[in-house]
Amino acid sequence: MLAIFLAPIYILLNIYVLRWGYLWIGNCHHLFQSRIFRIILTVIYTLIALTPLTGFLIRKPAFLHRILKITSNYFLGIFMYILMVLFSIDVVRLILKYAVHASWIQSRIVFAAVGACCICIVIIISFSGIYHAKHIKVTPYKITVDKSAPDMDSLQIVLLADTHFGYNSGAVHAQEIVDKINEQNPDLVCIAGDIFDNEYDAVREPEKISEILRTIRSKYGVYACWGNHDLNEPILAGFTFKHKKEDSKQLKDPRMKRFLQNSNIQLLEDEAVLIDNSFYVVGRKDASLIEKIEEKRKTPAQLTQKLDKDKTIIVIDHQPKELQDIADAGVDLDLCGHTHDGQTFPGNFTVKFLWENPCGYLQKGSMHNIVTSGSGVWGPAMRVGTDSEICTINLIFSNS
């Protein structure tokens, strides 16, 4: 419903961009002032600006649907920075024109030069953002717990989350993730949800991606929990639509679980496993996902109630919520994702007001919480001010 109310605003913003585009191009050369050129420019721009809607409505043929969705994801990111740059320049222009009374602001040469600078800024930001989305960095952490593990002084863990396999991420990205993981020589790999991007059919070559994920080398295996996007749910420009109560079961796609099984990834849904009689790995159901599929999830205390608290307890939870409850339940290490660290500027600043630990490391008592910015992206296919990452955690047992 909110998407419908925001549609007029989206239309007005695109008219605003087109208007300045007409003025700048027409100022550069008189040939661009012709009606035929403006019609062609308007048609091309409108078709691109409508890809969020057409990608949502047009499902077949499949190749056209994919092209529209991919174009939409790139356009939304670029459009956001076009608006930011235009608004900034417009404010400066108005100040110079009415407050400072600078006559040179009306100069045709100045107008052309400023427009060219705006285009360069948007191009630089966009290409930099696309690069940061596709290239993965490794963020190291060193954690010490006041516990022991038989025949073990430390545990090398790799945390990843938010791969969002779909239109923005495929086999090439999966291979880079796996290569980065294997370079760390991990004992344990934990995936903190959002493996998919709301649509299993968006995953191109799922068998190939499964084959790539099976090459992860980990001494104790790969464990995962679901995230809020690990379901089939229609999305229009980031907005989801309410579903009928009887359709809630259809949101769970059995192909997603089979994908994990084929990838040698063990899914934990409010479950705990004891590994090598040394430490526990606990996977939580996602707080948002269970509301949509009408399930319940255990509290942190219920999850750890029957566990041996003398052993190290590692929890994988998609969203960094209930951190105090998790600490009180005797958890030693809580691994999360979901936030993307805001993904794009200015989200990397505003996200700090939404989460106790939006990204990175936080300690509550004896519990250590690590939130990764994720190895993929959601929505706009770029990262500005943030990085795609995997995290390496050197977990040291101080009493061993």
Secondary structure, 3 states (H helix, E strand, C coil): CHHHHHHHHHHHHHHHHHHHHHHHHHHHCHHHHCHHHHHHHHHHHHHHHCHHHHHHHCCCCHHHHHHHHHHHHHHHHHHHHHHHHHHHHHHHHHHHHHHCCCHHHHCHHHHHHHHHHHHHHHHHHHHHHHHHHHCEEEEEEEEEECCCECCECEEEEEEECCCCECCCCCHHHHHHHHHHHHHCCCCEEEEECCCECCCHHHCCCHHHHHHHHCCCCCCCCEEEECCCCCCCCCEECCEECCCCHHHHHHHCCHHHHHHHHHCCEEECCCEEEEECCCEEEEECCCHHHHHHCCCCCCCHHHHHCCCCCCCEEEEECCCCCCHHHHHHCCCCEEEECCCHHHCECCHHHHHHHCCCCCCEEEEECCEEEEECCCCCCCCCCCCECCCEEEEEEEEEECCC
